[in-house]
């Protein structure tokens, strides 16, 4: 509530009180004011400049206004001065002769308001000082202010501890100095300020950079600071070093991943063990039955076919595992050339037909594309088809059917493998082409370690194509569709190999072959196959034995295992070159491109991975013998 107005009329240059209102009289507590000069009635103001203000108004005729003018007054008449604050107006009075002959003074005492504001300001200053002291004493948090452009304006002890800068080193610098180069290039600091300006506050986590260049994981809050009018004054930034928490989370995550990897490893080893033992059961069983004898001709033939199928199953399993390793390391290479994809399909189906017949699954083919030239690796394309068709056979019950179609669709060759098998649940379709994923439960699993489809997808994509799976649900079969881009280049057909390869063995009559192999069973089968084709064969168990044979005998071709005891295959060949220039074929269980390059650099003319088909072995020996034969 505002105090009553104080009104006084002062006359003449000596400022004599002519009129005062009750509020004015009460201010001076019974002093005699009327008829007396200001300097006499209120002597304490003589030294406080007010007489000078009155003189200026009187002599210039210009009014004067004062806000919160502080006056020391003897309000009780005891000679003690008290502070008073007034809002005042000094208005000159003009006579009929147009001259100033007096002054009207209007005043309101505003001391309570001034005291309240001063008290608030003091409290605010105290609060600000307390806040500053608190902020400066905090060492676990970097707390500092930024101006509206993002330059540092304040710095606390926590900021110095966490970020490494002293106040005089960092104040005035842009706060982007705390961010990694990639974040600065991406505009992250400016983006965070814009979000804080728009939303009022923004939180962020990420790597920040200390003065010494080391990084720490920061938990950051940026708050926009505005004045009462809503104008942006800057930003308050609070940063906490959360590196330990981040490392703990990463360690926990790594533990979870390690546990998952360990679980996956156990499952994988169980699957591999199952897939290795299953064909071994057939191999061991039929081998024992053949040794015992008493099998009729038809059963003997069935036994031989079962042995070959079981061996091929193990070969395919090992090849899948090796392919997965090559894919993961980026070392799987493709031998691309123009070819007719129909011949690839024919070759794959010829290999799989016996398996389908054993399972009593009918194979249907529909080749609607007589000329479908593509550019691809014939071996890998056949692997794709074999994977899809063998899966279809595995998951199709007896008396079911598998249909393989080839057609042209625009600029693509389309291979479609459809079966009447158990189908695929909708929730399994999205993950079907991931590694170690299978579309059936462990209790009803047919075979495989879950690599075939993942490898097929990779190979299809390396040929610029696509692969997808579809199924109407469990029990309704499945369809796999592969699309490979066609080419206009002339294609060369792949010769389809006869599944019964024994009749395709080449004639090696007159060729001398040295076999160096430490495993007796392998050495026996290699020599038997080569001798059956008419070649003269001598065998050595070690590299040293092979060198002794070369002192007395000259072969046209040497077939050598790489992993020999003592002197390995490469060392043997280097020593053998001092005695013979015979062509050399390397056999090894290792199939990586790096291993092949190493072996060829030792001087081997050909490189083949174990196990090797008898027909492939014989044809490779024949090819090498022709290359080294003297001209007629």
C-alpha positions in Angstrom: 0.0 0.0 0.0 1.5 3.3 -1.0 2.2 6.0 1.7 0.2 9.3 1.6 1.5 12.0 -0.7 3.7 14.7 0.9 2.9 18.2 -0.5 4.8 21.4 0.3 4.8 24.9 -1.3 8.0 26.8 -1.1 8.2 30.6 -1.9 11.0 32.7 -3.1 14.7 32.1 -3.6 15.1 31.1 0.1 12.5 28.4 -0.3 10.2 29.5 2.6 7.5 27.0 3.6 4.2 28.6 2.6 2.0 25.5 2.7 2.4 21.9 3.9 -0.1 19.1 4.1 -0.6 16.9 7.1 1.6 14.2 5.7 4.4 16.6 5.3 4.0 18.0 8.8 3.9 14.5 10.3 7.2 13.7 8.6 8.9 16.3 10.7 7.0 15.6 14.0 5.9 19.0 15.2 8.7 21.1 13.8 7.7 24.6 12.9 7.7 24.7 9.1 5.4 27.4 7.9 7.1 30.8 7.4 10.6 29.4 7.8 13.3 28.8 5.3 14.0 25.2 4.2 17.6 25.5 5.6 16.3 26.7 9.0 13.4 24.4 9.3 15.2 21.3 8.1 18.9 22.0 8.7 20.1 18.4 8.2 19.4 18.6 4.4 21.8 21.5 3.9 24.7 19.1 3.2 22.6 16.6 1.1 22.3 18.5 -2.2 18.6 19.1 -2.0 19.0 22.9 -1.7 21.0 22.8 -4.8 18.2 21.0 -6.7 15.7 23.6 -5.4 17.9 26.4 -6.5 18.3 25.0 -10.0 14.5 24.5 -10.4 13.8 28.1 -9.1 16.4 29.7 -11.3 15.9 27.7 -14.5 12.1 27.2 -14.3 12.6 23.5 -15.3 10.8 20.8 -13.3 12.9 18.0 -11.7 12.0 14.4 -10.9 13.9 12.1 -8.6 13.3 8.4 -8.0 14.2 6.7 -4.8 16.1 9.8 -3.6 17.8 9.0 -0.4 17.5 11.6 2.4 18.8 11.4 6.0 16.2 13.1 8.3 15.8 13.8 12.0 12.3 12.3 12.1 12.1 12.1 15.9 13.7 15.4 16.9 16.4 13.8 18.9 19.3 14.7 16.5 19.6 11.2 15.2 19.3 10.8 11.4 17.3 8.0 9.8 17.4 6.9 6.2 14.4 7.8 4.0 13.8 7.2 0.3 11.4 9.3 -1.7 10.0 9.6 -5.3 9.9 13.4 -5.8 8.6 16.0 -8.3 9.8 19.6 -8.0 7.4 21.7 -10.0 8.2 25.5 -10.5 5.3 28.0 -9.9 5.1 30.8 -12.5 3.8 34.3 -11.5 1.6 36.6 -13.6 4.8 38.3 -14.7 6.0 34.9 -16.1 8.7 34.6 -13.5 9.3 31.7 -11.0 8.2 32.7 -7.6 8.0 29.4 -5.9 8.2 25.5 -6.1 5.6 22.9 -5.4 7.1 19.7 -4.0 5.2 16.3 -4.4 6.8 13.3 -2.7 6.0 9.7 -1.8 8.1 7.8 0.7 9.2 4.5 -0.8 11.6 3.3 1.9 9.7 0.0 2.6 9.8 -0.9 -1.1 13.4 0.0 -1.4 14.3 -2.0 1.7 12.3 -5.0 0.4 14.1 -4.9 -3.0 17.5 -4.4 -1.4 16.8 -7.3 0.9 15.8 -9.4 -2.1 18.9 -8.4 -4.0 21.0 -9.2 -1.0 19.3 -12.6 -0.7 19.8 -13.1 -4.4 23.5 -12.2 -4.1 23.8 -14.5 -1.2 22.1 -17.3 -3.0 24.2 -16.7 -6.1 27.4 -16.7 -4.0 26.2 -19.9 -2.2 25.4 -21.5 -5.5 28.8 -20.4 -6.9 30.6 -21.9 -3.8 28.6 -25.1 -4.2 29.3 -25.4 -7.9 33.0 -24.6 -7.4 33.3 -27.2 -4.7 31.7 -30.0 -6.8 34.4 -32.3 -8.2 32.3 -35.2 -9.6 30.5 -33.0 -12.1 31.7 -30.5 -14.7 29.3 -27.6 -14.2 29.8 -24.5 -16.4 28.0 -21.9 -18.4 28.0 -21.1 -22.1 27.0 -17.9 -23.8 24.3 -18.1 -26.5 27.0 -18.9 -29.1 28.4 -21.8 -27.1 31.5 -20.2 -25.7 32.5 -21.1 -22.1 31.9 -18.3 -19.6 32.3 -20.1 -16.2 34.3 -23.1 -15.0 34.2 -25.2 -11.8 36.7 -27.5 -10.1 34.8 -30.6 -11.4 35.2 -29.4 -15.0 38.9 -28.9 -14.4 39.2 -32.4 -12.9 37.2 -34.2 -15.6 38.3 -32.3 -18.7 41.8 -31.2 -17.7 41.5 -27.5 -18.5 42.2 -24.7 -16.0 39.7 -21.8 -16.0 42.1 -19.3 -17.7 42.8 -21.9 -20.4 39.2 -22.6 -21.4 37.0 -19.6 -20.7 36.2 -17.9 -24.0 36.7 -21.1 -26.1 33.8 -22.8 -27.9 32.6 -25.9 -26.1 33.0 -28.0 -29.3 36.6 -28.4 -28.2 35.4 -31.1 -25.9 34.0 -33.2 -28.8 35.7 -35.8 -31.0 36.6 -34.7 -34.5 34.0 -36.9 -36.1 31.3 -35.3 -33.9 32.4 -31.8 -34.7 32.5 -32.7 -38.5 28.9 -34.0 -38.1 27.8 -30.8 -36.4 26.8 -32.5 -33.2 27.7 -29.6 -30.8 25.6 -27.1 -32.7 22.8 -29.6 -33.0 22.7 -30.1 -29.3 22.5 -26.3 -28.6 19.7 -26.0 -31.1 17.7 -28.8 -29.4 18.3 -27.2 -26.0 17.2 -23.8 -27.3 14.1 -25.4 -28.8 13.1 -27.8 -26.0 14.6 -26.1 -23.0 16.8 -29.1 -22.1 18.6 -31.9 -23.9 20.4 -34.9 -22.6 23.2 -36.8 -24.4 25.7 -39.5 -23.9 28.9 -40.1 -25.9 32.7 -39.9 -26.1 34.3 -36.6 -25.1 37.9 -35.5 -25.4 40.1 -34.2 -22.5 42.8 -31.7 -22.8 45.4 -34.5 -23.1 43.5 -36.1 -26.0 42.2 -39.0 -24.0 38.5 -39.9 -24.3 35.9 -40.5 -21.6 32.3 -41.5 -21.8 30.2 -38.4 -20.8 26.6 -38.1 -19.5 25.6 -34.6 -20.5 22.7 -32.3 -19.8 22.4 -28.9 -21.5 19.8 -26.4 -20.3 18.8 -23.2 -21.9 18.9 -20.2 -19.5 16.5 -17.3 -20.2 15.7 -14.0 -18.5 12.3 -12.9 -17.3 11.4 -11.7 -20.7 12.2 -15.0 -22.3 15.5 -13.9 -23.9 18.2 -16.5 -24.2 21.1 -15.6 -21.9 23.1 -18.8 -22.5 23.3 -22.4 -21.5 24.0 -24.4 -18.3 26.0 -27.5 -19.1 26.5 -30.4 -16.6 28.8 -33.3 -17.5 29.4 -36.4 -15.6 32.3 -38.8 -16.3 30.4 -42.1 -16.8 33.4 -44.1 -18.2 33.3 -46.6 -15.3 29.6 -47.2 -15.8 30.1 -47.5 -19.6 32.9 -50.0 -19.1 30.8 -51.9 -16.6 27.9 -52.1 -19.1 30.3 -53.1 -21.9 31.8 -55.8 -19.7 28.3 -57.0 -18.8 27.4 -57.0 -22.5 30.6 -58.8 -23.4 29.8 -61.4 -20.7 26.3 -61.9 -22.1 27.8 -62.2 -25.6 30.4 -64.6 -24.4 27.7 -66.7 -22.7 25.7 -66.6 -25.9 28.7 -67.5 -28.0 29.5 -70.4 -25.6 26.0 -71.6 -25.8 26.0 -71.4 -29.6 29.4 -73.1 -29.6 28.0 -76.0 -27.5 25.0 -76.3 -29.8 27.2 -76.1 -32.9 29.5 -78.8 -31.6 26.5 -81.0 -30.8 25.2 -80.5 -34.3 28.5 -81.2 -35.9 29.0 -84.2 -33.8 25.5 -85.5 -34.8 26.2 -84.8 -38.5 29.5 -86.5 -38.4 28.3 -89.5 -36.4 25.2 -90.1 -38.5 27.0 -91.0 -41.8 29.7 -92.8 -39.8 27.1 -95.2 -38.5 26.2 -96.2 -42.0 29.8 -96.3 -43.1 30.9 -98.5 -40.2 27.9 -100.7 -40.4 28.1 -101.4 -44.1 31.9 -101.8 -43.9 31.5 -104.5 -41.3 28.8 -106.3 -43.3 30.9 -106.2 -46.4 33.8 -107.7 -44.4 31.6 -110.4 -43.0 30.3 -111.2 -46.5 27.2 -113.2 -47.2 25.6 -110.2 -49.0 23.9 -110.9 -52.3 24.7 -108.8 -55.3 21.8 -106.4 -54.9 22.6 -105.8 -51.2 26.2 -105.3 -51.9 25.4 -102.6 -54.5 23.1 -100.9 -51.9 26.0 -101.1 -49.4 28.4 -99.4 -51.8 25.9 -96.7 -52.6 25.3 -96.1 -48.9 29.0 -95.8 -48.3 29.4 -93.3 -51.1 26.4 -91.2 -49.9 27.6 -91.2 -46.3 31.1 -90.1 -47.4 29.6 -87.4 -49.6 27.5 -86.2 -46.7 30.7 -85.8 -44.6 32.4 -84.0 -47.5 29.6 -81.6 -47.9 29.6 -80.9 -44.1 33.3 -80.1 -44.1 33.0 -78.0 -47.3 30.2 -75.9 -45.6 32.3 -75.3 -42.6 35.3 -74.3 -44.7 33.1 -72.1 -46.9 31.8 -70.3 -43.8 35.3 -69.6 -42.7 36.3 -68.3 -46.1 33.2 -66.1 -46.2 33.9 -64.7 -42.7 37.5 -63.9 -43.6 36.6 -62.5 -47.1 38.7 -65.2 -48.8 36.1 -67.0 -50.8 36.9 -66.6 -54.5 34.7 -67.1 -57.5 35.9 -68.3 -60.9 33.5 -66.4 -63.1 32.9 -67.3 -66.7 30.0 -67.5 -69.2 28.0 -70.6 -68.9 24.5 -72.1 -69.5 22.9 -72.4 -66.1 20.8 -75.3 -67.3 23.9 -77.5 -67.4 24.6 -76.5 -63.8 21.2 -77.7 -62.7 21.5 -80.9 -64.7 24.8 -81.7 -63.0 23.4 -81.0 -59.5 20.3 -83.1 -60.0 22.3 -86.0 -61.4 24.3 -86.1 -58.1 21.2 -85.9 -56.0 18.9 -88.3 -57.8 20.2 -91.4 -55.9 19.5 -89.7 -52.6 15.9 -88.9 -53.7 15.4 -92.4 -54.9 16.5 -93.8 -51.5 14.0 -91.6 -49.7 11.3 -92.4 -52.3 10.9 -88.8 -53.2 10.0 -88.1 -56.8 12.1 -85.5 -58.7 10.3 -83.4 -61.3 12.0 -81.0 -63.6 10.6 -78.3 -65.9 13.2 -76.5 -68.0 11.4 -73.7 -69.7 14.6 -71.9 -70.7 16.6 -73.6 -73.5 19.3 -71.0 -73.5 19.9 -69.2 -70.2 23.4 -67.8 -70.4 24.8 -66.3 -67.2 28.2 -65.3 -65.9 29.1 -67.3 -62.8 31.3 -69.8 -61.1 29.9 -73.2 -62.2 31.1 -75.0 -59.0 29.4 -72.4 -56.8 26.2 -72.2 -58.8 26.0 -76.0 -58.6 26.5 -75.8 -54.9 23.6 -73.4 -54.6 21.3 -75.7 -56.5 22.5 -78.7 -54.6 21.9 -77.0 -51.2 18.3 -76.1 -52.1 17.4 -79.4 -53.7 19.1 -81.5 -51.0 17.2 -79.5 -48.3 13.9 -80.1 -50.2 14.6 -83.8 -50.3 15.5 -83.9 -46.6 12.3 -82.2 -45.5 10.0 -84.0 -47.9 8.4 -87.3 -46.6 8.3 -90.5 -48.5 6.1 -90.5 -51.6 6.4 -86.7 -51.7 7.8 -84.7 -54.6 10.4 -82.1 -55.3 10.0 -79.9 -58.4 12.9 -77.9 -60.0 11.9 -75.3 -62.6 14.1 -73.1 -64.8 12.6 -70.2 -66.6 13.5 -66.8 -68.1 11.8 -63.7 -66.5 12.9 -60.5 -68.2 16.6 -60.1 -67.7 16.9 -62.9 -65.1 17.2 -66.6 -65.1 14.9 -67.9 -62.4 15.5 -71.2 -60.6 12.6 -72.4 -58.5 12.8 -75.4 -56.1 9.4 -76.4 -54.7 8.7 -79.3 -52.4 5.6 -81.0 -50.8 7.4 -81.3 -47.4 6.8 -80.0 -43.9 6.8 -76.3 -44.8 8.2 -73.4 -42.8 6.5 -71.5 -40.0 5.9 -67.8 -40.7 8.0 -66.7 -37.8 11.0 -68.6 -39.1 11.1 -67.1 -42.6 12.8 -63.8 -41.7 15.8 -65.6 -40.1 16.0 -68.6 -42.4 19.1 -67.4 -44.2 21.1 -66.7 -41.0 24.0 -68.8 -40.0 23.3 -71.9 -37.8 19.5 -71.4 -38.2 17.3 -74.3 -39.0 13.7 -74.5 -39.8 12.8 -77.4 -37.5 13.0 -78.2 -33.9 15.8 -80.3 -32.4 13.5 -83.2 -31.8 12.6 -83.6 -35.5 15.7 -82.2 -37.1 16.6 -84.0 -40.3 20.3 -83.0 -40.9 22.6 -80.1 -41.3 24.3 -77.5 -39.1 22.4 -74.5 -40.5 25.0 -73.2 -42.9 23.7 -74.3 -46.3 21.1 -71.6 -46.8 23.4 -68.8 -45.4 26.2 -69.9 -47.8 23.7 -70.1 -50.7 22.4 -66.6 -50.0 26.0 -65.3 -50.0 26.9 -67.0 -53.2 23.7 -65.9 -55.0 24.4 -62.3 -53.9 28.0 -62.6 -55.2 26.5 -63.4 -58.6 24.4 -60.3 -58.4 21.2 -62.2 -57.8 18.6 -62.7 -55.1 17.2 -65.6 -53.1 13.9 -65.8 -51.2 11.9 -68.5 -49.4 8.1 -68.8 -49.2 5.7 -71.2 -47.5 2.0 -71.2 -46.8 2.8 -72.7 -43.4 3.7 -75.9 -41.7 2.8 -79.0 -43.6 2.2 -77.1 -46.8 5.7 -77.3 -48.4 8.1 -74.6 -49.3 9.4 -72.8 -52.3 12.9 -71.3 -52.8 13.4 -68.9 -55.7 16.8 -67.8 -57.0 17.2 -65.0 -59.6 20.5 -64.7 -61.5 21.1 -61.9 -64.1 21.3 -63.2 -67.7 24.2 -62.3 -69.9 24.5 -61.8 -73.7 27.9 -63.4 -73.8 28.2 -66.9 -75.4 28.0 -69.6 -72.8 30.0 -72.8 -72.6 28.1 -75.8 -71.1 29.3 -77.6 -68.1 29.6 -81.3 -68.8 27.3 -83.3 -66.4 29.3 -85.9 -64.5 28.1 -89.4 -64.2 27.3 -90.2 -60.6 28.9 -93.6 -61.2 32.4 -92.1 -61.9 34.3 -95.4 -62.0 33.5 -95.8 -65.7 34.9 -92.3 -66.4 38.4 -93.1 -65.2 41.1 -92.0 -67.7 43.7 -94.4 -69.1 47.1 -93.9 -67.4 48.9 -96.7 -69.3 52.7 -96.1 -69.5 52.7 -93.3 -66.9 54.9 -93.6 -63.8 53.5 -92.0 -60.7 55.1 -91.5 -57.3 52.7 -91.2 -54.4 54.0 -89.7 -51.1 51.4 -90.1 -48.3 51.9 -90.9 -44.7 48.4 -92.2 -43.9 48.4 -95.9 -44.9 44.7 -96.1 -45.9 45.0 -93.0 -48.0 48.2 -94.3 -49.6 46.5 -97.6 -50.4 43.4 -96.1 -52.1 45.5 -93.6 -54.1 47.8 -96.3 -55.4 44.9 -98.7 -56.1 43.0 -96.2 -58.2 46.1 -95.1 -60.2 47.2 -98.7 -60.8 43.7 -99.7 -61.9 44.0 -97.1 -64.6 47.2 -98.7 -66.0 49.9 -96.6 -64.4 53.0 -97.9 -62.6 53.0 -96.6 -59.0 55.6 -96.5 -56.3 54.7 -95.2 -52.8 56.6 -93.5 -50.0 55.4 -92.8 -46.5 57.7 -89.8 -45.8 59.5 -87.2 -47.9 62.8 -88.9 -47.1 61.5 -92.2 -48.5 60.3 -90.4 -51.6 63.8 -88.8 -52.2 65.4 -92.3 -51.9 63.0 -93.7 -54.6 63.8 -90.7 -56.9 67.5 -91.8 -56.8 66.6 -95.0 -58.6 63.3 -94.3 -60.5 62.0 -91.4 -62.6 58.2 -90.7 -62.5 56.3 -88.4 -64.9 53.9 -87.3 -62.1 54.4 -87.0 -58.3 51.3 -87.0 -56.0 52.3 -85.6 -52.6 50.5 -84.9 -49.4 51.5 -81.6 -47.9 51.3 -82.4 -44.2 54.0 -85.1 -44.0 55.9 -86.0 -40.8 59.3 -84.5 -40.7 60.0 -83.1 -44.1 56.6 -81.6 -45.3 55.4 -81.7 -48.9 56.9 -78.3 -49.9 60.3 -79.2 -48.5 60.2 -82.5 -50.2 59.4 -80.9 -53.6 62.3 -78.4 -53.2 64.7 -81.3 -52.6 63.2 -83.4 -55.3 63.7 -80.7 -58.0 67.4 -81.5 -57.9 66.6 -85.0 -59.2 63.5 -84.7 -61.3 61.3 -82.2 -63.2 58.2 -84.4 -63.0 54.9 -82.6 -62.6 53.7 -82.3 -59.0 50.2 -82.6 -57.7 49.6 -81.4 -54.1 46.9 -82.9 -51.9 45.9 -81.3 -48.6 43.1 -81.0 -46.2 43.5 -77.2 -46.1 41.6 -75.4 -48.8 42.2 -71.7 -48.1 43.4 -69.4 -50.8 46.5 -68.5 -48.7 47.4 -72.2 -48.4 47.0 -72.7 -52.2 49.2 -69.7 -52.9 51.8 -71.0 -50.5 51.8 -74.5 -52.0 52.0 -73.3 -55.6 54.8 -70.9 -54.7 56.8 -74.0 -53.7 56.6 -75.3 -57.2 53.6 -77.6 -57.3 51.8 -77.6 -60.6 48.3 -78.4 -59.3 46.5 -78.1 -55.9 43.6 -80.3 -54.9 41.8 -80.5 -51.6 41.1 -83.8 -49.8 39.0 -85.8 -50.2 39.4 -86.1 -53.9 37.1 -88.1 -56.3 39.0 -91.0 -58.0 37.9 -89.7 -61.4 39.2 -86.2 -60.5 42.5 -87.7 -59.3 43.0 -89.7 -62.4 42.1 -87.0 -64.8 44.4 -84.5 -63.0 47.3 -87.0 -63.3 46.6 -87.6 -67.0 46.5 -83.8 -67.6 49.8 -83.3 -65.8 51.4 -86.2 -67.7 50.4 -84.8 -71.0 51.8 -81.4 -70.2 55.2 -82.9 -69.3 55.3 -85.5 -72.1 58.2 -84.8 -74.6 57.1 -83.6 -78.0 56.9 -86.2 -80.7 
